[in-house]
Amino acid sequence: MVALGSAREAAKEISRFNAGSSVLNTAPEPKLGSFSKHNMFDLSGKVALVTGGSRGIGRAAVMALSERGAHVLVNYVSNEAAARETLDAVAQAGGKAELLQFDVANGEAAEKAIAEAAKRLGRLDILVNSAGIAIDSLLLRLKDEDFDRILAINVKGAVACSRAAIRTMMRAKTGRIIFLSSVIGEMGNAGQTAYSASKAALLGVTKSLAREYASRGITVNAVTPGFIDTDMTSGLTDEQKSAMLTAVPLGRTGSAREIAAAIAYLASDEAGYITGQALRVNGGMYM
Ligand code: NAP
């Protein structure tokens, strides 16, 4: 329980913070006809960090951002071989990326690694919070430690990384934060109470941070993927997969690249007037 005095102090601090908003419109209004197909969604000169960039959606996001010119920091927790494969793929495509290993669940280590990288590179423009885990279980069998682990990685980890990124972005008065939520956070799923809770939490985080940092030129959005072909879904049985696909009007799984395209869009200057939103990329599974 928060003492009344400290709650009052916090309220005063929040209103002082809101009143201090000096940046109302950081993105210059594009001139008519200034968007050519060659420079739309260009990220040249920007620095991006993708947590969980070693595999799956994170790897595809690394590719999409680096293909558009960003220098990308590729975070992973333990699978260095996969992270190196991502780096090789970036290099082959002519892009720039480097590894940044840390466990997002270790908030202190994550914040330190991000602050040091941002200082060394002189900026951090884009943060994609893709690191995540799923541990499926019926509620009656759900272990507290599994629930805690999911929240520690999927929610607290993403918040810690965002805190570190926002410190740098506030100084630059511009930034993009993108969370990987999920269709499961929106519609729920039997056997995924903990995962669903974590992904729904990210939608609340997205909206709160969007309101808190809009005046500092930082947009905060979420992507809510549907059923995407990655290691995370590879353990599903054929029966589970076909049951899920009956709920998808487009009748197929999505690819990591299709999610990455939405991420790259939200990271771009062209998405400068979008904040606090959840972009659904789910084949129509939830409307
Ligand atoms: P994935 O293929 O299982 O990859 C998970 C990634 O997260 C790996 O890069 C892994 O690193 C990293 N990671 C896990 N724990 C970490 C930690 N503690 N610290 C740092 N990195 C950590 O997963 P995915 O399918 O690409 O999913 C990416 C995100 O999209 C997740 O947040 C997931 O919940 C969300 N999502 C996925 C789907 C889907 O159908 N696949 C649908 C909706 C939402 P290592 O390689 O080092 O293990």
Residues whose N, C-alpha, C, O or C-beta is under 5 A from the ligand:
A	BS01	NAP	G52 G53 S54 R55 G56 I57 G58 N75 Y76 V77 S78 N79 A82 F102 D103 V104 A105 S130 A131 G132 I153 L180 S181 S182 V183 P225 G226 F227 I228 T230 D231 M232 T233
